[in-house]
Amino acid sequence: TQLLEQSPQFLSIQEGENLTVYCNSSSVFSSLQWYRQEPGEGPVLLVTVVTGGEVKKLKRLTFQFGDARKDSSLHITAAQPGDTGLYLCAGPHSTAGNKLTFGGGTRVLVKP
Amino acid sequence: KAGVTQTPRYLIKTRGQQVTLSCSPISGHRSVSWYQQTPGQGLQFLFEYFSETQRNKGNFPGRFSGRQFSNSRSEMNVSTLELGDSALYLCASSLGSGLGLLAFFGQGTRLTVV
């Protein structure tokens, strides 16, 4: 069974601070996706990382895929209240690509 | 390009009843997957349909079923509702071929069973 563990479960920071969310597994994933979800809404895709060691930047968000493709991180620089939400990592099943395994999520609260 | 549309957004049902949820995928997407999201279990995969055929299935009881129509729209049905079925049900669409394709989610249907 492929599992994804996210840490921390909850982060509360002040506007302007930096934060990092981690997504770890003992299994190799062909790719990992990061989503942000706001209350009562569906997850919104932020990025997908495919190559081991890959780094992708989306404005103040930096995503990294581990060299062994077993872990990923999301770093937010100078967080803003609009970054508040539930951040989810997800990876495709090894033999059923459209079956996504999700991490438990990291709830981020950025206070003004 | 319209996104994934789920209807209805909210539902309240009584234990023992059945419910049908609908999902219209992004135009051109042939794969529709369903997920259940609860505070305790997070997002869990229910099943995936591709070209009107169930291609993958999660570990849910037979009370949960689905289907896909020729226009790729999908429905999921839950029979004999239990209190524990209260959740946000999410539908995701993707192109559906190959591994690791991007999944785009709808806003979800919030089901409350009383």
Interface residues (C-beta under 8 A of the other chain):
Chain A: S30 S31 Q33 Y35 G40 E41 G42 P43 V44 L45 T48 V50 L88 A90 P92 H93 A96 G97 N98 K99 L100 T101 F102 G103 G104 G105
Chain B: V4 Q6 S31 S33 Y35 G42 L43 Q44 F45 E48 F50 R55 N56 G58 L88 L90 A92 S94 G96 G98 L99 G100 L101 L102 A103 F104 F105 G106 Q107 G108 R110
